[in-house]
Amino acid sequence: MRAAAASVVVGCLVVTCAVAGRASDPSALWNIVNGQCVPHEEQTLDPSPCVEVEISDGVAKGYAVLKDLVGATQFLLIPTTRISGIDDPLILAPDTPNYWDDAWEARYYVEERAQAPLPRDGLSLAINSAMGRTQNQFHIHIDCVRTDVRAALIAHLPQIGDNWAPFPVPLAGHRYRAIRVMRATLDSVNPFRLLADNDPKAAANMGVHTLVVVGATFPDDSPGFVVLDDRADPAKADRGSGEDLQDHTCALAKGS
């Protein structure tokens, strides 16, 4: 279900007060989605204060898209079932939807807010570690990429391969691993599985990881993605917040 740009603006106004106290209420996102967006969609076909609610095969298979209070262009994709975050065993369950694919498909909301078409490599998805988040409801951040991060990814794109390997330079002050995905969409690639299936230590402790997915166009002009992984490390002042690689002002849309 695609909401009009006007609905996005209305959603932002309605949700401001509810989300403002998010830092002090770790269930704020869940309360908004479960207490407002889903009932409104079911009763009136109006998902407000969310901009979209998708329910298929029951609520457990659905998700909502909500304009975040922070930033001009940031949206959140939030499951309509209770999942805490990257640390929740449900994310690796075989019948859990691939929310990353849904989040990538929702990127047009960012472009609507930016009022400009954005290059594939200017758009990103991120989920923070359990240590780096304020909410105890799964949510994927959908927004623009920081211009410096985008430049680093473009410069080192040829060095990113089909296996996890350290990215050559720090991103937002932290060391990430990177792997490429040579597909136009994420419908058959789940970044959670990409991490867990190739790293037993990560699979056993997903909660300390943060994942970032950035659109990419490879040298042969084929579309794909770069997936980045970092591990929270308090000793290095690293909370595992991949969201830090995003730009909630979307300077890219302004030609900066």
N, C-alpha and C positions, 0 to 999 in steps of 0.2 A: 504494500500500500504506500503510494508516494504522496506526501503531504505538500501542499503548496507553500511557497515561501512565506505567505502571510501567516500560515499556521505556525511556522517556526517562530515568528516574532511574538505571536500571542502566547505560545508555549513558554517563551523566555520570561515574559512578564508574569505569568501565572506561577511559574516555578521558583522565581527568585527568592521569595521568603522561605519556602520550604527547604531550599538547598543551602541557604545562607548559613544554617547551623550545622552543616554536614560534619565539620571537623569535630564537633562535640557529640554528634549522634552518628555512630558508625552504621546505623540501620536506616539512615535518611533516604538513600537511594531506593532501598527495598520498599520502604513505606510509600514513596512516591509512585513507584511502578505498580506494586501490589494493591495499594490503597486507593490510587487515583486513576492511573493510566489504563490499566486492564479493565476495571469496572466501567470506566467511561466508554471504552471501545466496545465492550460487550453490550452495554445498555443503549448507547446512542450513536455508535460508530464514529465517535470523536475521541481520539486518544489523548487529548490534552490532560495534563501539561506536557506530555510527550508529543513528539511530532509524528511518531509512528508506533503502532503495536501490531505485531504479527503473531497470530495464533494458528498453528497447524498441528493436527493430530493431538489436540489438547494443549492446555496452557504450558505443560512441561516442555513442549517442543518450541515454544515461542520466545520472542524477544521484544524489547522496546528500544526506541531510539529517543534520547533526551538531550536537549541543548544544555550543556554545562553552564553554570553561572560564570565560571572563569573563562575569560578569553572571548574574542570576537567570533571565532569559527569552530570552537571545540564542541564535539558531540560525543555522547557515550552510548554504546550498545550494551544493554543490560538484559540478561535472561529473565523470563517471567516465572522461572522457578528459583528456589532458594539454592544458590551456589555461592560459597564464600569468596572464592577467588582462585588464583593459580595454585594455591595449596590444597584445594578441595579435590578429593579422589574422583569426584564425578567428571572432572574435565577429561580424564583418560578413559572413562567408561565407553564401551563400544556403541551404545545407543544415544550418547550425548551429541547434540548437533554440533557442527563445525561453526561456531559463532564467528570465527575469523572471516569466513567467506561472507557471512551476512554483514559484518562490519565493513568489509571492503566494498560491498555493493551499496552501502549507505554513504559512501564518500561524497556523493553529489550534494548532500546537505552542506558540507563544508564549502563546496564551490558556490552554492546559492548564497551562503552568508558572505563569502569573499567577494561576490559579485564579479567573478572573473573565472575563466577556465584555467585550470591548474595542470601543469605537466604531471605525467604519471609518477615521476620520481620526486614530486613535491608533496605527495600525500602519504600519510603513514597511519599505522595502528600501533597501539601500545597497551600492555598490561603490566602493572607494577607488581613487585614482590609483596609478600604479606607484610614485610617490614616497611615497605615504601608506600603503602596505601593508607587512606583515612577511612575507607568504607569497607564493611564486611559483606558486601554483595558484589559478585563478579561484575566487572565492567571493563570494556575495551575503549580506550581513548581514540577518537578519530579526529585527526587534524593535520595541519600542514607540518612539513619538516623544517627544522631550523636551517637557515641558509648555509651556515658553516658545516653542518652535518651533511647536507645535500652535496656540497662541494667536495667534501672528503669521500663520500661514497662514489661520486662520479669519477674522481681521480683514481681511486683504487678498485674500481669495478672489475677490471681484468684480473685482479689478484684473488677475487672471491670465487671459490670453487664449490663442488658438490658435496664437500664434507666440512664439518665444523672446523674452523681454524681461527686463530687470533686475528682480529682486524689490525692492519698495520699501524694505525695511529689512534690515540684516545678520541673518544667522542663525548663532548660535554664533560671532559675531565676524567672519564672512566674508560677502562679497557673492556671491550666487547669481543665476543666471538661472532663470526659471520658465516653464513652459508647462502648459496643462491638457490632460487626456485625458478626453473625454466618453464613456467606456465603463465598463461594470461590471467587466470583466476585462481582462487584458493578452494574451489569446490572439491578438489580431490587431494588437497594438501592441508593438513592441520598442523600449524606450528607447534602446538603442544606435543603432538606425536613425533614431530620432526626432532624435537629435543629429547623427549623421553626414550624413544626407540633407539637413539644413537648414543645415549649417555646414561648408563645404569645409575651412576651417582646422582645425576639430575632427576631421574625418574623416582628415586627414593626420597628426594627432598626438593620437590618442585617449588615449595613456598619461598625459597630464598632466591629464586630466579625471576628475572624480568625479561620479557620478550618484546621486540619491536619489529614490525614488518613495514618495509618501505617499498613502494613501487619502483620498478627499474625498467630501463630499456637497454638491452645488451648490444654489444658492438655490431651484431648482425641484424639489428633493428627488431629483434624479437622481444615481446613484452615478458616481464617476469617480476620477481621480487628479490629483495635482500632481507633475510631474517637475521636479526641481531639478538644475542643473548648475553646478559650480564648477571653476575651473582652478587647479592648483597654482602657487604663486608664492613661491619661497624668500625673495625680497626682502621679502615681506610676511608672512613666517612662516606661510604657508599651504601645507600639505603635500597639500592636496586629499584630505582625509579626510571624506567625507560621513557616515561612521559617527558623527562627532561630533554629528550632529543626532539621534541615537538616545539613548534612555535605557535602559541595561542593568539598571537597578534597577526599571524600569517603575512609576514613581511614580503614573502614571495609574491603574493597577489598584488602588492603595491609596487612591484618592480624593483625592490631593494636588492 
